[in-house]
């Protein structure tokens, strides 16, 4: 699209999944909403045929760059020596800079890898640059030096901001915390009778306690614990039924994950619906009783957790990362000690499945919390306050 003749307030730059989104991803949905709502914003990103078509039909201001990732020899050697992944988006950055250089816009918002941040700073020393840090984990010591190349650092929670301050020697950008949000109209609870009908139409038992695992099927999401819980409850409590909606990339099928997939066919208390797209997830939340997110890596502000809460599902989770900043024990979920996750998870599942009154109370709390703290409307209002530099108007409180 030819947008170079206009003036924009902000340019969003992202080399990841499709914007507009085509079913998968997380913050590409947020980027799409921000650009759609702000006609004075421009998106520069990777070309996807479906995304390009959607942007054209919906009159979204965007430039798309068609490129293939290439890992240069020096980067391969560097990766081999350091045993760390090396960004392969350099060609994208070069082409993006060439496009941005022709556009009248004072502000850049970089989404994605921090490794490319210095290149945008060197190309545009006079522009204001914000970087959206979307994870709980911080960059390694070397890459963390790149924080000096942005003016504003956007974090999801105050805990993530604090972690960055503790782990990074020099953190000069102004920290702005804007929590994620969820569409409360799209993700909402349904009545029990409707829940049973939805289960029946999707081949899910109507007379059992249904637990949803809404994360990707990979080891860092806790599938090793999920495997053991499925085995445990198949023997000790056949009233517990698990559904798994996460997808898995073929290259990721190895080790414990491969063993987990092979095991599923041996049990009748679990159903795996491989790779449910975001638009279809709501019905699986709605037919479930509660959600389980046993991540063994520090999670950011998990969209799966937020969507669960919005649908009135308490969340049983590990205490790693930011989950404990918006999941509160025995209020809208159960927070398990990571060092005792197997036993704590079993106790949490039993606690909710055996106490209907507690489950009902926590379900109501989950929805009320979403309405109060984590609606997409609130998140978008906060982003608009940031874009307008009304930082005092940002409401990032996550307490119940």
C-alpha positions in Angstrom: 0.0 0.0 0.0 1.2 3.5 -0.8 1.0 5.5 2.4 4.1 7.6 2.1 2.3 10.8 1.2 0.5 11.0 4.6 1.7 12.1 8.0 1.4 9.7 10.9 1.7 10.0 14.6 3.0 6.5 15.2 4.4 3.7 13.1 4.1 0.1 14.5 6.9 -2.3 13.3 6.6 -6.0 13.6 8.2 -8.9 11.7 6.2 -11.7 13.3 2.8 -13.1 12.7 0.2 -11.7 10.4 -1.4 -8.3 11.0 -4.4 -8.3 10.5 -4.3 -11.7 12.3 -5.3 -14.9 10.5 -6.1 -17.1 13.5 -3.0 -17.6 15.5 -0.8 -15.3 17.6 -1.4 -13.0 20.5 -0.2 -9.5 20.4 -0.6 -9.3 16.6 -4.3 -9.0 17.5 -3.5 -6.1 19.8 -1.4 -4.4 17.1 -4.3 -4.8 14.6 -6.8 -3.2 17.0 -4.5 -0.2 17.7 -3.9 0.5 14.0 -7.5 -0.1 13.1 -8.7 2.4 15.8 -6.1 5.0 15.0 -6.2 6.2 11.4 -3.1 8.3 12.1 -1.1 5.1 12.8 0.7 3.0 10.2 1.8 -0.6 10.4 5.0 -1.9 8.8 5.3 -5.7 8.9 5.9 -9.0 7.2 3.8 -9.8 4.2 1.2 -12.5 4.5 -1.4 -12.9 1.7 -4.4 -13.3 4.0 -3.3 -10.4 6.2 -2.7 -8.1 3.2 -6.1 -9.0 1.8 -7.8 -8.2 5.1 -5.9 -4.9 5.5 -7.0 -3.9 2.0 -10.6 -4.7 2.6 -10.7 -2.9 5.9 -8.7 0.1 4.8 -5.9 -0.4 7.3 -2.8 1.8 6.7 0.1 -0.6 6.2 3.3 -1.4 4.3 4.2 -5.1 3.9 7.6 -6.5 3.3 8.0 -9.8 1.5 11.2 -11.5 2.7 12.6 -14.8 3.8 14.7 -15.2 6.9 18.4 -15.8 6.1 21.0 -16.7 8.7 24.4 -15.4 7.6 27.5 -17.5 8.2 28.8 -15.1 10.9 25.5 -15.4 12.8 25.6 -19.2 12.5 29.1 -19.1 14.0 28.0 -16.7 16.7 25.0 -18.9 17.5 27.1 -22.0 17.7 29.6 -20.4 20.1 27.1 -18.7 22.4 24.5 -21.4 22.2 21.9 -18.7 21.8 19.4 -18.0 19.0 20.4 -15.2 16.7 17.8 -12.9 15.1 17.4 -13.4 11.4 15.3 -10.4 10.7 18.1 -8.1 9.5 16.8 -8.0 5.9 13.4 -7.0 7.3 14.9 -4.2 9.3 16.8 -2.8 6.4 13.7 -2.7 4.2 11.6 -1.3 7.0 14.1 1.5 7.6 14.0 2.4 3.9 10.3 2.7 4.0 10.1 4.6 7.2 12.7 7.1 6.0 10.2 8.3 3.4 7.3 8.8 5.8 6.6 11.8 7.9 6.2 10.3 11.4 8.0 11.3 14.7 7.3 8.1 16.7 8.1 4.4 16.3 6.7 1.5 18.4 8.8 -1.6 18.0 7.2 -5.0 18.6 9.2 -8.2 18.7 12.9 -8.8 19.0 15.0 -6.4 21.1 18.0 -7.4 19.0 17.0 -5.1 16.2 16.3 -2.1 18.4 19.8 -0.4 17.9 19.4 -0.5 14.1 16.2 1.6 14.3 17.9 4.0 16.7 20.9 4.4 14.4 18.6 4.9 11.4 16.4 7.4 13.2 18.3 9.3 15.9 15.7 12.1 16.1 12.6 10.0 16.4 10.9 8.9 19.7 11.2 5.1 19.9 9.1 2.9 22.2 9.8 -0.8 22.7 7.0 -3.2 23.7 8.5 -5.9 25.9 5.9 -8.7 25.8 7.5 -11.4 28.0 8.4 -12.0 31.6 11.9 -13.2 30.9 14.5 -10.5 30.3 17.1 -10.5 27.5 20.6 -11.9 28.2 23.1 -9.4 29.6 24.5 -8.6 26.1 21.1 -8.0 24.5 19.8 -6.0 27.5 22.2 -3.3 26.6 19.8 -2.5 23.7 17.4 -1.0 26.2 19.4 2.2 25.9 18.2 2.6 22.3 14.5 3.2 23.2 12.9 6.2 24.9 10.0 4.3 26.4 9.9 0.7 27.6 6.3 -0.8 27.6 5.8 -3.6 30.1 2.8 -5.7 30.8 2.9 -5.7 34.6 4.7 -3.9 37.4 6.4 -7.2 38.3 7.8 -7.5 34.8 9.1 -3.9 35.1 10.7 -4.7 38.5 12.3 -7.8 37.1 13.9 -5.7 34.3 15.2 -3.2 36.9 16.7 -5.9 39.0 18.4 -7.8 36.1 19.6 -4.9 34.0 22.4 -2.7 35.2 21.4 0.3 33.0 17.7 0.9 32.2 17.4 4.5 31.1 14.0 4.4 29.1 10.9 5.6 30.9 9.0 2.5 32.0 5.3 2.5 31.1 3.1 -0.5 32.3 0.0 -1.4 30.2 -1.6 -4.7 31.1 -3.1 -6.9 28.4 -6.9 -6.9 27.9 -9.5 -9.3 26.6 -12.7 -8.8 24.6 -15.4 -9.3 27.2 -18.2 -9.6 24.7 -16.4 -12.3 22.7 -15.2 -14.2 25.8 -18.0 -14.5 28.3 -19.6 -17.2 30.5 -22.7 -19.1 29.6 -25.5 -20.7 31.6 -25.1 -24.3 32.8 -27.8 -25.7 30.5 -26.1 -24.0 27.5 -22.7 -25.4 28.8 -24.2 -29.0 28.7 -25.6 -28.5 25.2 -22.2 -27.2 24.0 -20.4 -30.2 25.5 -22.8 -32.6 23.8 -22.5 -31.0 20.4 -18.6 -31.2 20.7 -18.4 -34.7 22.0 -17.4 -33.8 25.5 -19.0 -35.6 28.5 -21.8 -33.7 30.1 -21.6 -35.4 33.5 -17.9 -34.8 34.3 -15.7 -31.9 35.6 -14.1 -30.6 32.5 -10.6 -28.9 32.7 -9.2 -27.1 29.7 -5.4 -26.9 29.0 -5.4 -23.9 26.5 -1.7 -23.6 26.0 0.6 -24.9 23.3 1.5 -28.5 23.6 5.2 -28.2 24.5 7.4 -28.9 27.5 7.8 -25.4 28.7 4.0 -25.1 29.1 4.0 -27.9 31.6 2.8 -30.9 29.5 5.0 -33.2 31.6 2.8 -32.3 34.6 -0.3 -32.5 32.5 0.6 -36.0 31.4 1.0 -37.2 35.0 -2.2 -35.6 36.1 -4.1 -37.3 33.2 -2.6 -40.6 34.3 -3.3 -40.0 38.0 -7.0 -39.0 37.6 -7.7 -41.8 35.1 -7.2 -44.1 38.1 -8.2 -42.0 41.1 -11.0 -39.9 39.9 -12.7 -40.8 36.6 -15.0 -37.8 37.0 -12.2 -35.5 35.8 -12.0 -34.9 32.1 -9.3 -32.9 30.3 -9.5 -31.1 27.0 -6.3 -29.8 25.2 -6.7 -27.1 22.6 -3.1 -26.1 22.0 -1.3 -26.6 18.7 2.2 -28.0 18.2 4.7 -27.4 15.4 6.0 -30.6 13.7 9.6 -29.6 14.5 8.8 -29.4 18.2 7.7 -33.0 18.4 10.6 -34.5 20.3 11.5 -36.0 23.7 8.8 -35.7 26.4 6.4 -33.9 24.1 6.5 -36.8 21.6 6.0 -39.2 24.5 3.0 -37.2 25.7 1.3 -37.2 22.3 1.7 -41.0 22.0 0.2 -41.4 25.5 -3.0 -39.6 24.8 -4.6 -42.4 22.8 -4.3 -44.8 25.8 -6.6 -42.8 28.0 -10.4 -42.1 27.9 -10.3 -39.0 30.2 -8.8 -36.6 27.7 -9.5 -35.1 24.3 -6.9 -33.2 22.2 -8.4 -30.8 19.7 -5.2 -29.8 17.8 -4.5 -26.2 17.0 -7.8 -24.4 17.8 -7.7 -20.9 16.3 -8.3 -17.9 18.5 -11.7 -17.2 17.0 -12.9 -20.7 17.9 -11.4 -20.9 21.4 -14.4 -19.3 23.2 -16.7 -22.3 23.0 -14.0 -24.6 24.5 -13.6 -22.2 27.5 -17.4 -22.0 27.8 -17.9 -25.7 27.9 -15.2 -26.1 30.6 -15.3 -25.7 34.4 -11.9 -24.3 35.0 -8.5 -23.9 33.3 -5.1 -25.2 34.0 -1.8 -23.4 33.1 1.1 -25.2 34.7 3.9 -23.3 32.9 7.4 -24.3 34.0 8.9 -21.1 32.5 8.1 -17.6 33.7 5.0 -16.6 31.9 4.1 -13.1 30.8 0.6 -11.9 30.9 -0.9 -15.0 29.4 -3.8 -14.4 27.0 -5.0 -17.9 27.7 -5.3 -17.1 31.4 -7.1 -13.8 30.7 -9.6 -15.4 28.3 -10.2 -18.1 30.8 -11.1 -15.6 33.5 -13.3 -13.6 31.1 -15.3 -16.8 30.5 -15.7 -17.3 34.2 -13.1 -20.1 34.6 -10.9 -20.1 37.6 -7.3 -20.7 36.7 -5.0 -23.3 38.3 -1.5 -22.1 37.6 2.1 -22.2 38.6 3.6 -19.3 40.5 6.2 -18.5 37.8 6.3 -15.2 36.1 3.5 -12.7 36.0 0.6 -15.2 36.5 0.6 -14.5 40.2 0.1 -10.8 39.5 -3.5 -11.4 38.3 -4.4 -14.9 39.5 -5.1 -14.7 43.2 -5.2 -17.8 45.3 -8.7 -19.0 46.1 -10.2 -15.8 44.6 -10.1 -16.3 40.9 -7.8 -19.3 40.8 -5.3 -21.4 42.6 -1.6 -20.5 42.5 0.6 -23.6 42.9 4.2 -23.6 44.2 6.3 -24.5 41.2 8.7 -26.7 43.3 5.6 -28.8 44.4 3.6 -28.4 41.2 2.6 -32.1 40.8 1.0 -32.4 44.3 -0.3 -28.8 44.4 -2.0 -29.3 41.0 -3.7 -32.5 42.2 -4.9 -30.8 45.3 -6.1 -27.7 43.4 -8.0 -29.9 40.9 -9.7 -31.9 43.7 -10.5 -28.7 45.6 -12.4 -27.2 42.7 -14.0 -30.4 41.5 -15.2 -31.5 44.9 -16.6 -28.1 46.1 -19.3 -26.8 43.8 -19.9 -23.7 45.9 -16.3 -22.7 45.9 -16.1 -23.3 42.1 -19.2 -21.1 41.6 -17.8 -18.3 43.8 -14.5 -18.3 42.1 -16.1 -18.4 38.7 -18.1 -15.2 39.5 -14.9 -13.6 40.9 -13.0 -14.5 37.7 -15.5 -12.7 35.5 -15.9 -9.7 37.8 -12.1 -9.4 37.9 -11.9 -9.3 34.1 -14.5 -6.6 34.0 -12.7 -4.5 36.5 -9.1 -5.0 35.5 -8.4 -6.7 32.2 -10.9 -5.7 29.5 -9.6 -4.9 26.0 -11.5 -1.5 26.3 -9.3 -0.6 29.3 -6.1 -1.7 27.6 -6.9 0.3 24.5 -7.7 3.4 26.6 -4.4 3.0 28.3 -2.5 2.7 25.0 -4.3 5.9 23.8 -3.2 7.7 26.9 0.4 6.6 26.1 0.2 7.7 22.5 -1.1 11.1 23.7 1.6 11.2 26.4 -1.0 11.4 29.1 1.0 8.9 31.3 -0.8 9.9 34.5 -4.1 8.7 33.0 -2.9 5.1 32.6 -4.6 2.7 35.0 -2.4 -0.4 35.3 -3.6 -1.6 38.7 -4.1 -5.4 38.8 -5.2 -5.9 42.5 -8.7 -7.5 42.8 
